[in-house]
Amino acid sequence: MDIAAKMETLSREDLLHFRQMGYLVLPRMLDNIRCDELLSFSRQQLEALTPPLEYEVDVRYPGSPIGQSGEGSKTVRRLLEAASRDPSLKNLGLDSPISAVIIELFGSEDETLMSQCHHNCIMTKDPGFSSDTLWHQDNRYWSFEEENLISAWIALGPENSGNGGLKVIPGSHGLDFESECFDKDLFFRTDLIKNKTLLKNCKQVELGKGDVLFFHSRLLHAADRNRSDETKVSLVFTYHLENNLPIKGSRSDGLPSLRVGAIPLAINAK
Ligand SMILES: O=C(O)CCC(=O)C(=O)O
C-alpha cells in the first residue's frame, strides 16, 4: 500500500469554511487504487476479527443488536488502533497530505499530535446490524484539557443518507451550550425547542470514494444506521496540539499520542 495520497493545498476559502462551519470536505484525496487497498485490508481484518475491536452491542445505540451472544452480536463497529494495524496506515495518519491539512487547520506554531485512542480507527457500518448515532460533539468521547481536536474522516466508498453517512450542524462548533442541552450520556437533546430549532440546519455530508471530511470536536453531528446492502468503511484519525493534553487517567490518555511529521504541502508524500 504505497501509492501516494493526492496532494492538497488549502485555499483561503477552505480555511474560512473550516473556521466558520467547523468542517471541510476535500474531494478525492485518495485515489481509487489506494481506497481499494485500504478496503481490502479492512475487510481482511474484519473477517479475522483482529483485535482490538468495538462491537455494535457495546455502544447500545438505537438499532444495536442486544446481548453478547444473540443475533448480530459479532457485528464490528470499530477496528480500533488503526495506526498500529499496518505501517501504511500509520504513514497516512502521520505523514501524508491529510496530516498536512490538519496542521494547516490548527494554524498553530505548536506541534500536532495524533491520538492513538478511540477515534484512531477503521469505522465500519454493517447493513444488517448497525445503529443510529444520536447528535453529539466528539468531546463526548474525548477528555482533553481543551475541546480543540480535529478529526479526519476518510471515505473508502460513497457515504450518504442511505448508508449512514454523517450529518452535521454547520457552525455549531462555535456555539456555547448550557449543560441542559445534553442528556446524561452527552447526546444533544431533541426534545428541547431551542435544540430543535438548531437541528433544522442539519446538513447531510455526501462523500465520494477517497474524499476526506475534516471536522472539529465541538461540531454537532449524527449518523443513521446503514440501510444499503453494503458495509460502509471509513478510516478516522483524530489530532490535537502538543499543549492540549489528555486528562491523566482518562480513556484519551490510554496510549501515547504520536507526533505528526510536518511535511510541507508542496512536497509529495511517500
Ligand atoms: O458513523 C456513525 O455512526 C457516527 C460516528 C460518530 O459520530 C463518531 O464516531 O463520533
The ligand as an SDF file (V2000), in Angstrom:
LIG
                    3D

 10  9  0  0  0  0  0  0  0  0999 V2000
  -20.8640    6.6630   11.8110 O   0  0  0  0  0  0  0  0  0  0  0  0
  -21.5180    6.9430   12.8090 C   0  0  0  0  0  0  0  0  0  0  0  0
  -22.4830    6.3110   13.1730 O   0  0  0  0  0  0  0  0  0  0  0  0
  -21.1390    8.1450   13.5980 C   0  0  0  0  0  0  0  0  0  0  0  0
  -19.8230    8.0700   14.1800 C   0  0  0  0  0  0  0  0  0  0  0  0
  -19.5510    9.2590   15.0220 C   0  0  0  0  0  0  0  0  0  0  0  0
  -20.2430   10.2190   15.0450 O   0  0  0  0  0  0  0  0  0  0  0  0
  -18.4200    9.2830   15.8400 C   0  0  0  0  0  0  0  0  0  0  0  0
  -17.6740    8.3320   15.8460 O   0  0  0  0  0  0  0  0  0  0  0  0
  -18.2240   10.2870   16.5330 O   0  0  0  0  0  0  0  0  0  0  0  0
  1  2  2  0
  2  3  1  0
  2  4  1  0
  4  5  1  0
  5  6  1  0
  6  7  2  0
  6  8  1  0
  8  9  2  0
  8 10  1  0
M  END
$$$$
